[in-house]
């Protein structure tokens, strides 16, 4: 191990030793600040304490999906595969194709509270609280300045799009993706600064993939930029560690990705045009610079009053708050970066040497700015980039979704700049006061959504059979290709049918599965009142498993003659079992690697020199020596 690498290694070990010796006062300070951040989140998103469903672009679909997840758990399927009540009881494989993490949390909270609506609303609130905490964690890791970390967390919670995402769009999964961005960046910084990839980096990447795939895809760009920074600043070993963390994350998510990709070709989501993921549609969602900037009257924060449409009617409540304004936090970022650049240029002109640790942070900010500009340019004109990017990138559908990533990058840059030695220390206090004001003056229209007043779980259960023709999605993208999601009726049947010489004696449906007794004189095809997915298996008493196929989008099986009891069940596919094995091996590899590293570092920690504990307001000398 070379000299600089040995210093970095020992500095990382020393930091972990300090964390084990953190005084109680520091722990209490962190707990106080985390409580403060949670309080800000609860203030901004206090509407989520309501027991009424939100009126958003998702309608009641959030609550329908969570209800069906709970039903799957109740039927003994600990890895949900279907929404059994969707499509008039024919079922939709939504959990097989859509990342499940956010809905698993909503289901758990609904079960704990005993209230479906409250559970979903609290899942949205929890995503806000945890995103603030993860941003604080990232701020402490990267800047080692608690006040700067609080600034980043409060800004992150109060950006206009963050509120729009919850109260206007009702995007549960996308809201949870905000939790993982800071953890990934914290792990990336640790890998570059310590030359040691932390265990939580692949875990955070896995969490993002299992939360919202389009966002994970685009967050790969800033990650790639930082990977190149690691190669340039610290050598190929750092880049290899970052790449290995991402590969390990894919292994941790294989239980979901492998069956999803194996079945994707059978459903409408495989067609970019059908899903509105083609370049032409994505371009329609571009946001002009004027809409991003706002004006002085709204403080760059988005609409603060009801809109009147050109025809003189009032704006529908669910669309009045849909703002893509970047917000005051972005302007603060630009101002701080400009001032810092001026100070650095002045120091360079006077031939002042920039310390190594400061140089690393400068390049880190520069890399984040490049990622910021890429996302901003994509939001303004996505067609330019989609000409060169793989077609998968079109599945972002609406380029303004990247405003959330822009908000994260802006808050991160603000924290790093105000915690650096470039600006005076009083700037941090001023920034904290500024962010407090920003949080308090969030327009009422952005944090007070509309509700379906008086609607409870019983109403949702009553409405569910008539609202799920497209599988509780807007486009019906997870239904078989052979059916028309906008006119599903002609494709469905009310009971099993025998196509051949025979009859159905009796049948029963329950929990997404079907039991049928048939009496067949010849080989016949039995068609079941279920949409066709690979998750189903059909077994015949005394004959074992039968081969299944699609009959105009419905599940069908070829059955030999005789009186036969057929059972249709659903569960893991062969691809799903393969993915589960890969995930198990990836978890085993991660646990083994962490254990071996700690065993190897234990003697160094025991024999290491005493290092002053990090107060969080100023960096410790040894910790900075390796930067």
N, C-alpha and C positions, 0 to 999 in steps of 0.2 A: 504494500500500500504506500503510495507516494506521500510526501510531506503534507501538501495542502489537503489531500484527501483524508490523511490521518487526523489532521486538525479538525476538519469538518465532522468526521466520525465521532471524535471525542467530544466535540461541542454538542452534538446531538445527544450523546449519552449524558453529558453534564446537564443538559436541559431537562431530560427525563428525570434525572436525580433531583433536580430542583423542584420539579412538579411534585415529587413524592414528599418533599419537605416544605411545601407551601404553608406558611403560617395561617392560623385560623382567621386572622383579620383579612387576609387576601381572599379566602374562601367566602367570608361573609360579604365582602365587597362585591364579588362576582354574583353572589346570590341576590344582593340588593339590586344590582344593575339588571340582572335577568328578570327580576320581578317588575322593575320599572319598564322594561321593554314589553313584557307581557301586558302591563297596564295600558301602554300606548296602543298595543294591538287590540285590546278589548274595547278601548275608547273608539278607535277608528271603525271597528267592525262590530260594535255593540248590537247592531240590528240582528246579528246572527244568534243572539240569545232568544229570539222569538220562537214560538212553537208553531208558527204558520209557515207554509212553504213559500219560498221566494218566487217572484215572477221574473224570470230571466229568459234568455234565448233558448235555454234547455226546456222550458216549460216545467212539467212535472216528471220529466224523464229521469232526472237524478234520483228521485224518490222511488219511481217504478223499478229502476235497475237495482237499487239497494234492497228493495223489498224482495226481488227475485234472488239476489245473492243470499239473503237470509233464508229463503226457502230452500236453496241448494244446500246450505249448511244443515238445515233441519232435516233434509233427506239423506244426510250422511255423506255428502260429497265435500270433503275438506279442501279439494282443489276444484272450485266451481268450473263447470264446462258450459253450462247453458243458463238461459233465462227461461225457465219452463213455461211461464205464463204468457210469454210474448207470442205474437202472431196467432192470436186466438187459440192458444194452447199447443200450436205446432212447434214452439220453441225456437229460440235464436241462440247461436253460439257466441254471443257477445263476449263473455269472459274468456273465451279461447283466443279471440283476436285482439281485444282491447286490453292494454296494460291494467292489471287488476289492483295495484297497491292502494290507490285512493279509495276504491270501493270496498276493499277489505277493511280499511280504517273506518269508513262510514258504517259498515255493517257491524263492526265491533262496538262502536259508540251507540248505535241504535239498539243493540242487544243489551248493553250495560244500562242505558237509560230507560229501556222499555218503551221508547217512543221513536218511531221511524223518522218523523220530520225533524225532531230535535237532534237525533243522531246525525243526520246529514248536515244540518246547519252547524252543529258543533264540529263536524269534520272540516268544514270550510274555515271555521274560526281557528281550529287547531293548526291548520296549514299556515295561517297568518302568524300565530304565536311562534311556531317552530321555525318559520322562515326568519323571523326576527332574531331568535336565539342562535340559529346557525350563522346568521350574518355577524352577530356579536362574536361567536367563536372564531369565524374567519378573521375578523378584525383584530382580535387578540393574537391569533397565530401569526398573521402577516405583519402587523404594525407593533405588537406588544405594547399597545397603548389603549387602555380601557375606554377613555373618553372618545377617542377616534372610533373605536368599535361601536360605541353607543350611537354616535353620529351616523355611521353606516347603517345600523339596524333601523333607526327611526326613519331615515330617508327611504330605505328599502320598503318599509311598510306603507309609506305615505305617497309614493309615486302614483300619479293618476291611473295608469294602466293596472296597477295592482288592485285598486278598488273596482275598476271596470271589470276586471277578470272575474271577480266574485259576485258583485251586485248586478251587473248588466248581463254578462255572458253566462254566469253560473257554471264556469269551467272548473269542475272539481279536480280533475286530474292535472290540468295545467296549473292550478293554484298550488297543488302539492309539489310540482316541479320546482317551484321557487325555494323549497326547503333544501334541495340538493346542490344547487349552484354554488353556494358559499362553501359547503363542505368539500366539494371537488377542488375548488380553487385553493382552499387551505391545504389540502393534501398535496396539490401540485407545488405550492410554495415550499412545503416541507421537503419534498423530493429535491427541489433545486437548491434550497439553502443547506440542508443537512446531507444531501446525497444519499438519503435513505427514504425509500417510499413507505409512507405510513399505511397501516392496515386499513384505515377507514377510506382511503382513496378508491380502491376497487368496490368497496361496499357502497359508497356514495354513487359511483357510476351505475352500479346495479340498481340502486334505488331509483335513479333518474330514468333508466331504461324501462323499469317496471311501472313507472308513473305516466310518462308521456313520451312516446317514441319520436314524433316530429321535433319536439324541443331538444331531446337528447341528440338527435342528428345534427341540429344546427349548433348546439353547444360544443360539438366536436371541433368547430373551427377555432374558437379561442384556445381550446385545449391543444390543438395542433400548433398554434402559434407559440404557446408556452413550451411545448415540447421542443420546437426549434430553438427557442431561447436557451433551454437546458443544454442542448447539444453545443451551442456556441459558447455559453458561459462556463459550463461545468464538464463537458465531455459526453461521449456516447453512452456511458454507463447510466447517467441520469435519464437520458432519453429512452434507453432500454427499459429502465424501471417504470417510467410513465407508460410506455407502450404495453409492458407486461401487466400493469395494473388494469389497463383497459381490456386486454384480452381476458384476464381473470374475471373481470366484471361480466363479460359476455358469457363466461362459463357459469357464473353464479345465476345468470338469467336464462340459461339454456332450457330449464324446465318449462319456461313460457315461450321462448323464441323458437325452439325447434318444432314443436307441434303447430305453432302459429304459422310459420313459414311453410310447413309441409301441407297445410290445408288452405293457404291463402288463395291459391289458384282456382279454387272451387266457388269462391264468393265474389260479390260485386266489387269489393275493395281492391281486387287485383287489377281493375281497369281504371287507369288514371282519369280518363274522360268521364266515366260514369260517376266517379267520386269527386269530380271537379278538382282534380289535382294536376291538370294539364297546364301548360305555360300560359295559355290564353286566359284561363280563369284566374290563375294566381295574379296575373298582371292587372286584372280588374280590381283587385284588392289593394293596389298600391296606395300609399298615402303621400299626398303632396307635401312639400316643405312647409307651406303655409299652415296646414293642419297640424303639423308636428310642433310648430313654434308657438301658436296661440298669439295673444296680444296682451297689452298692458291691462286692459279691462278685466281679463279673467286671471291675471297673474300667471299666465302660462300653465294654469292648472285645469283647464277644461271648462265645460259649461257650468255656470252657477245659477242658472235660471231656466225656466221652461222654454223650449223652443216653439215657435209657431211655423208650421209648414207653409210653403208658397201658396197653397190653396186656402189658407186662413184657418185651418183646423189645428188643434193642439197636437204636439208630437206624442206618439204612443209612449207610454211611460217607460217601457223596456228599452227604448232606443234613445231617449233623451240624454242619458248619461254616457253614451258610447263615445268616449273621447280618446284620441290617440296622441294628445298633446304630451310632449316629453316631460314637462314639468320643471319646476324651479331647481330641482336637484341637478338636472343636466346642465343648466346654466351655471350653477355653482361649480360644477366640475370643470367646465370650460374656463371659468374665471380663475380658479385655483391653478389649473394646468398652465394657463398663460402667464400668471404671476411667477410660478415656479420656474418656468422656462426662462423668463426674463432674469430672475435671480441667478440661475445657473449660467446663463450666457454672460452676465456681468462678472461672475466669479471666474469663468473661463477666460474672459478678456483680461482680467487682472492676474492671470496665471495661477489661480488658486487650485490646489489639488483637491479633487473630490474623493472622499474616503471610499474604500472598496465596497463597504456595505451599502453606502448611499448610491453608488454606481449600479449595484445590482437592483436596488429598488427603482431607480430611474428606468432601467431597461424593462423591468417588470411592468411599470406603468405604460411605457411605450408599447409593449406587446398588447396590453389590454386596450390601448387606444386604437391600435390597428384593428383588433377584433371589433371594437365599437364602431369604427368607420365602415367596416364591411357590413355589419348588421344594419347600420343606418342606410347605407347605399342600397342594400337589398330591399329594405322597406319602401324606399322611394321608387326604385325601378328594378323589380325582380327579374324581368325578362332578360336583362343583360347578363345575369349570372346563370339563369337556368339554361341558357344556350350551351354552356360549357359543363354544367354540373350534371351528374347522373339523374335520371328521371325520378328517383326516389325523393329527391329534394323538393319536388313539386307537391308532395303530400303535406307540406306545411299549409297548403290551401290558401290561407290568408296571411300575407307577409306581415301585417301589423301584429301578429303574434310575437314577433321578435322584439317588439317594444319592451316586453318583459325582460328579455336578456339585456337590452340597452339599459334598462333601469338598474339591473344588478351591476353591470360594468361601471356605470356612472357612480353609484354609491361606493363601490370598491375603490375607485380611483380617488374619490373625495377623501376616504379614510386614509389611504396610503400617503396622499400629498400632505394633509394637515398633520400627520404624525411624523413626517420626515424632518430632517434638520435643515431643510432648505428654508422653511418659513418659521417665523418666531412662534414660541410656544403659546402665546396668547391667542393665536389663530384657532387653535383647537377649541378653546372655551367659546370663542365667538361662533364657531361653526356649530357647537352644541346648542347654543342659544338660538341660532338660526333654524336648526332642524326642529327644535321645540315649537317655534312659531309656525313653521311649515305644517307640522302635524295638527296644530290647533285650528288653523284656518282652512283646513280641507273643506271645500264647499259642501253644504248640507246635501245637495242633490246627489253627491257622489257616495255618501255613506248612509243614506236612508233609502233603501230600495222599496219597491212595491211588493205586496204580499197577496197570496190567495187567502183572504181572511176567512176564518172559520173552517178551513179544510184540514182534516186530520187523517190519521192512518186508515180509518174505516172508509173515508171518502176515496182515498187512493186505491184501496183494494176494490172498491166498487167500480171505479173508473178504469182500472187496469185492463180488463179484457177488451175494452173498446178502443184503447189508445196504443196498442202495441203492434199494429199491422206491419210496421217497418222495423220491428225489433227494438223499439225504444231508441232509434237513431233517426236523424233527419233524412238521410239518403237511403236508408235500408241497405247499407253497404256490406253488412255481414250476413245477408240472406244469400241462398244459392243463386248462381248466375241465371239458372233456367226460369226463375220467377220474376214477375214484375212487381217490385215493392210498392208501387203506387196503385196497383190494382191486384191485390193478393188473393181476393176472393175466389176467382175461377180456378186457382191452383190448389186450393185446400179441399180436403174431404172431412166429413164429420165423423167417420168411423172407418176401421180397416176394411179394405176391399180385396176380394179374391178375383184375380183375372185369370180365369181358367175354369175347369170343372170342379167346383167345390163351393163351400159356404163358410161363413163365419158363424160359429155357434154362440160364442159370448166373448166379450172383451171388457177390459178395464184399464183406465188411465190413472196414473198417480205419480207425482214427483218427477214429471218429465219422462217417465218410462211407461211402457204399455205391455199388458199381458193379453194374449189372444188365444182362444181355442178355435181351431179350424178343422173341417172335415173335407179332405180333398180326395178326388177319385183319380186324378192324374197330376203330373208335375204342373204346378201353378205358381203364379207370381202373387205374392201378398203385398199390398201397398198399405203402409201405415199412415195415420194422420199426423205425421211428424216431418219437418223439413229434414232433408238429407245432410248429415255431417258424419265425418269419420269417427266422431266420438261415440257413435252408437254401435252396439253389437246385438245381433239377433241370434238367439239360441233356441233349439228345438229339443223337446224332451226326448232323450234317448238317441239324439242325432248330433248333439254338439252344436258348434257355432256354424251359422249359415253365411254364405257370401251375400253382401249387401250391395246395392247400386242405387242410382238416382232415377226415379221415374217422374219426369217433369218437375224436378226439384223436391220430390217427396221420397222418403225412405222406403225402399222395397227390397224384398228378398225372394229368391227362388226356393220353393218348398216342395219336397217329394210328397207323393200321395200317402193318405192315411189320416187317421185322427191324431192331430198333433197339437200340443200346447206350446205356443211361441212366447218367448219373453224378450222384450226389447229393453236393454239397459244402456246406460252411458257412463263413461269413465275415461281413464287415460288411454290414449292410442299408443301403438308401438313407438311412434315418434316422441310422444310424451314421456314414455318410460325411458327412452334413450336420453332425452333431455334431463330427466330427473337424475339419471346416473351421472351425467356430465356435471350437473350442479353439485351433487354429493362429492364428486372428486375435486371440484374446484374449492368447495368449502374445506375439505380435508387438506388440500394444498395450502390454503390460506392459514388455517389454524396451525399447521405444521411449521410454516415459514415464520409465523409470529412467535411460536414457542422456541424454535431454534435461535431466532435473533435475540430473544430475551435471555436465553441460556448463555449465549455467547457474550452478551453485554453485561451480565451480572457481575463477573469479576472486575470489570472496569468501573462499574458503578460503586462497588464496595471499596475499591482502592483509589477512586478518583479524588481529586482535590475539591475542597469545599468551595462552592460557588455561591455568591450572594443570591438570595431569592429575588426573582423578577417581580417588581411591584406592579407591573402593567403600565406604568406611566413613563418609564424610561428603560431602554434596553440594557441588559447586563453585558459587561465587557466581553466575557468569554463567549457568550452566545453570538455576539456580533463579529468576533474575530475571524470567523470563517467565511463571511459573506464576500 
